[in-house]
């Protein structure tokens, strides 16, 4: 999937991946997509709740060898 920015939060634990995602989204324009890489299992729940509350859209997510990948479109 194509994306505009990549954010690698590997090795960071809650709440840092979510805080870094919020900061990155604030720097982006509406409709752009960020690819987030995380190693914290809590990111699955955290990013899901954040997307629901903020109106940003998780386009896809997958897990691969202990890493979680998310593609999120800014509202």
PAKOLLUM-988103 format. One line per field, with one value per residue (C-alpha): residue in three letters; x, y, z. Coordinates in pm, whole numbers, always signed. Example, Ala and Ser with C-alpha at 12.3 -4.5 7.8 and 13.67 -1.06 7.14 Angstrom:
rest: ALA  SER
X: +1230  +1367
Y: -450  -106
Z: +780  +714
***
This chain:
rest: UNK  UNK  UNK  UNK  UNK  UNK  UNK  UNK  UNK  UNK  UNK  UNK  UNK  UNK  UNK  UNK  UNK  UNK  UNK  UNK  UNK  UNK  UNK  UNK  UNK  UNK  UNK  UNK  UNK  UNK  UNK  UNK  UNK  UNK  UNK  UNK  UNK  UNK  UNK  UNK  UNK  UNK  UNK  UNK  UNK  UNK  UNK  UNK  UNK  UNK  UNK  UNK  UNK  UNK  UNK  UNK  UNK  UNK  UNK  UNK  UNK  UNK  UNK  UNK  UNK  UNK  UNK  UNK  UNK  UNK  UNK  UNK  UNK  UNK  UNK
X: +0  +129  +179  +302  +493  +644  +659  +868  +784  +960  +1082  +850  +576  +238  +165  +464  +357  +19  +173  +415  +127  -74  +227  +287  -78  -74  +208  +19  -254  -606  -622  -255  -158  +95  +247  +314  +539  +506  +625  +394  +97  -115  -87  -357  -615  -473  -470  -817  -971  -784  -911  -1269  -1250  -1056  -1219  -892  -925  -720  -706  -517  -320  -114  +126  +459  +728  +635  +586  +251  +191  -88  -185  -384  -549  -574  -927
Y: +0  +346  +598  +954  +916  +632  +631  +364  +338  +3  -44  +220  +131  +285  +576  +680  +515  +689  +1024  +999  +909  +1213  +1440  +1296  +1332  +1697  +1758  +1593  +1712  +1568  +1250  +1162  +816  +726  +379  +308  +28  -68  -348  -273  -516  -246  -39  -253  -141  +209  +294  +144  +353  +662  +618  +577  +887  +1111  +1023  +907  +581  +264  +141  -180  -349  -663  -836  -970  -1124  -928  -602  -438  -239  +16  +232  +529  +801  +1144  +1281
Z: +0  -86  +194  +244  +570  +771  +1149  +1322  +1691  +1741  +2097  +2241  +2489  +2556  +2541  +2327  +1997  +2018  +2108  +1815  +1583  +1697  +1639  +1293  +1193  +1305  +1056  +768  +534  +519  +311  +350  +474  +742  +775  +1144  +1265  +1632  +1859  +2154  +2145  +2313  +1995  +1832  +2087  +2132  +1761  +1712  +1990  +1872  +1515  +1635  +1853  +1616  +1284  +1127  +934  +975  +616  +694  +968  +998  +1232  +1109  +1332  +1644  +1456  +1402  +1085  +1044  +747  +873  +664  +821  +825
***
